[in-house]
Structures are given as C-alpha cells and as structure tokens.
Amino acid sequence: MRIVEIRTQPETPGLREAWDALLARSAAGTGSIFLTWDWFQAWWSSYAEPDFQLRLLLVYDEAGGLCAIAPLREETVGRHGQSRRVIRFAVDCSNDSEYLDFIVAADHEGGARAALAGWLEAECRRGAVHLLNELPAASPTLGVLRSLGEAARLAVVEAERNLIVPTLRKVHWNRRKAAPLLGISYKTLLNKIKEHALLAQKLAPQDHHFGASAVESIGLHWLSQLD
C-alpha cells in the first residue's frame, strides 16, 4: 500500500470522480452525504480557518488503484499554556457534519486500514493528538484507534518528559516554581514526577551544572519526598 498526502485543497475533476467511485465501493456506500466530495469541497471552502492544514490521505494498492481516502486536517490547539498538534476529520467541528469516517473499498479493508493505522501511529509518536469525532458506533475505524492506545500513551509520556524536565532544570528542581511555568497545579506536577520516576536518572548525564551522580541523588531524594 502507498499513501499520498495532499496538503492543499484539490480542484482536479479526476479526483472527484475517483472519490465518489470509491465511496460507492465502500461499506459506507453513498448513504452519507457527509463523506462525499461535494460536502468536503463545500465545507472546506466555507469553514476552513487560516490555521487549518489539510492532510488528505489517498491510499493506493499495489496496482495503483485508489482504495482508501482519509479526509483529515491538522491544527494547533493551546491549553494550559501549552500547545499540541491535533488531527481531526477535515469537515469536523461545524456542528453540521455527522457519520464521519475513512472511505475504504470493501475489498481492501484489511490492507488499507493497516496502512492508515501506521500513518496515525507515526503521527502519535511525533506528538500529535487524534480527535476523530462523529464516527459511527459500528465503524471499523474505532478498532484502529483503540490499537493506537499504547503508541499514544508513549507519545504523551515522551512529550511530558520533554516539557517537564527542562523546566525543572531551569528552576533548579524547584517544584513550586516549575508548576506555574508548566501551566499545571503543584499537585499535578508531583503526580507526573512520580509517574515518570526515572526522569532524573535518564537525563542526568546531560546536565552541565552537576555531576551525573549528584543530579541522580538529588532526583532520587526529591522523588522520595513524594511517597
């Protein structure tokens, strides 16, 4: 399977025909107007904001035939003083799109969804958050998202480490000073330190102000006070 990503709004008539033909071959069929090319084009022209980045995925099989479409977008969402990349369905969040999903040819369900799962997992590991709303309860895509649970958890852990540890170093491991800089409560920071109990040991060799053994002992002493 090969994935081609489009990041600008496509206008080519050929893609429109291939899109609608694929929809007719998919499990969703032509029953959902919200998965049609016309809805996608009209929505994007009307609602797309300047910070929306189109991420339209086209999946091709070994013979070069289009077998799946994932109409997605990326945006940056800020919360608690931090920002994250969020990936959504392209036409979501206007309160008028329902039953959104990937469009997958019925005879390519396994391979095409596996390819899309690989793409989503890679984005997870790069720190993206997937908010794919309005999925039908019976959609096979829900299984794909559940399979990403561990990858998403690891991505969140890595992102938290990359935020928390440099901030702690900046304030010389003062938790009360670090918490407001991170935009979280003091208690939440303590919980995160306990959750990632090996942070001090793992990052000690990179510290330029203390020897590795000194930083390690400081971190361990600090963690011991949280029990």
Buried (B, 14 or more C-beta within 10 A) or exposed (E): BEBEEBEEEBEEEEBBEBBBEBBEBBBBEEEBEBBBBEBBBEBBEEBBEEEBBBBBBBBBBEEEEBBBBBBBBBBEEEEEEEEBBBBBBBBBBEEEBEBBBBBBBEEBBEBBBBBBBEBBBEBBEEEBBBEBEBBBEEBBBBEBBEBBEEBBEEBBEBBBBEBBBEBBBEEEBEBEBBBEBBEBEEEEBBEBBEEBEEBBBEBBEEBEEBEEEEBBBBBEEBBEEEE
